[in-house]
Amino acid sequence: MGQHLARLWRYGLLLSRQRHVAEDLVQATCVRALERAGQYEPGTRMDRWLLSILHSIWLNEVRARRVRLGQGLVNADEALSFDGEHAAQTHVFAAQVIRRVDALPETQRETVYLAYVEGLSYREVADVLQVPIGTVMSRLATARLKLAEYPPLHAVPNPTTGERR
């Protein structure tokens, strides 16, 4: 279950961009999963089911409330203040990739995350996001085109050895 919680927390952080909101999303997801345990189909991927629940809670409750309250979304630089930031900053190349993906519109960012970070198939991404598979393919194609507009990333020398990474 620990692996599922870590994945849920990463996805919650990607969506909300705030640690406390991500924690609340994971907690709400666990509660909802327990309440709806009878809806889980044995033999199917539990992580996909949990990601779908978290996504639904985000869309229907948390995000809607924040937009109604005029809070919107946080700045992209603030969004990088999670535990992995320190490690990413020590690897400039990774930090550049994170910033480029983070600059994508929300729907493209979450689609890229589910497909390329979590490794879900297009069909699984479509199920989690509750959109047609063609929409997933379109979002990924648009995101790839947008990312291709950036200048190429260059490896940075390792300060200790001088070797390029």
N, C-alpha and C positions, 0 to 999 in steps of 0.2 A: 504494500500500500504506500510505502514511503516514496517509491519512484513515481507513483501516480500523483501524490501530493506535490512533489517537486515540479512535475510537468504542469499541473494545474496552477501552481504559484507563478511559474514563468509565463504562462499564457495570461493569467490575471494581471501580471505586471506589464506585459506587452499592451494589453487593452487599456488598462487604467492609468498606467505610467506613474502610479503612486503605490509605495510599499503597503501602507495601511489599507488602501482600497483592495489591493491584490489579496491581502490576508483575509479581509472580509468576504471577498468573492469565493475564496477557497472554502472558508467556513460555511458559507451559504450553500455552496455546491455539495458539500458533504451532508449537510442537513437535508437538502432536497433529494439527494441520492438515497438516503435512508428512508425518507418518506415515500419514495417511489421505487423502492427495491423490487417490488413486484413487476415493474415495467421493464426491468433489465432482462434481456434475453440470454440465457446461459449459452455459452459457446461463442458469443460475440465479444469483441474487444471492449473491455471495461473502460480503458483509457479514452477511447473515442466517445463512449457514452458520457463519461464525466466531463470531457471537453465540451460536448454539446450542451450539457446542463449549465456549465459555467458561462458559455457564450450566450445562452438564453437569458440567464440572470443579468448578465452585463447589458444586453440590449433592452430588456423589458423593465429593468428596475434601476440599476446603478447609473448607467449612462444617461438614461432618460431624465432621472432626477437631477443630475449634475447640469444637464443642458437647460432644464426648466429653471434651475437656480442661477443660471447665467455663469456657471463656473467654467464651462467648456473643458478644454483639454490643456494640460500643462505644456510649458515650453520644452522643446526637444532636448536642450542641454540639461534641464532639470530631470528629464526622463531617464537620463543615463546614470543617475545616482543610485544604482543598485549594487549589490555585492560584487557582481562581475565587473563593475566599472574599473576598479583598481587593476585587475588583471588585464582588461582590455587596454587601459592606458599604457601599460608596460609593453604592449604589443600594438604599436601605432597602426599597423596594417589592419588589424582586427577592429580597432576603434574607428577607422575610416569606413570600413564596411558597415559597422553598426550605425554610424551616423547617416550614411547614405540610405540604408533601408529605413531608418527611423524617420527620414524626411518624406517617405512615401505617404500618400493619403491612407487613412486608417484601414479602409477595406482592402487595399493592396498589401499593406504592412501585415495584417493578420493572415491574409492568404499566403503570402511568402513565408511567414513564420510556420504555419501549419504544414505547408508542403515541403519546405526545405530545411527547417530546423527540426520539427517533430517527425518528418518523414512520412506524413500521411499521403495516401493516394489521392488523385483528383476527386474520385468518388467520395472518399472519406472526408476530404475537406468540404465538399459540397454538402454532405450530411451534417457536419458540425456547424457550418455557417447557415444551413437551411436555404441554400441557393442552388440553381441549376448547375450542372457540371460545366456547361458552356460559360457560365459567369466566372467560375474558378479559372478556366483556361484563359479567358479574356483578361482577368485581373493579373494573372501571372505574366502573360505576354506584354501587357501594358507596363507592368513593373519592370520587366527585363529591358524594355525599350527605354524607360526612364533612367534606369541604372546605367545603361550603355551610353547615355548622354554625358556622363561624368568623364573627366580625363582619366586615363589609366592609373591604377594604384601602383605605387612603387614600393618595393621592399625597402625597409630602413635598416641601416647597419646595426648590428648588435654592439652596444657600447663597450662590452667587455672584450669581444674577439675581433670586432670590425667586420665580421662576416655578414653578408646580406641574408635576411630571412625571407 
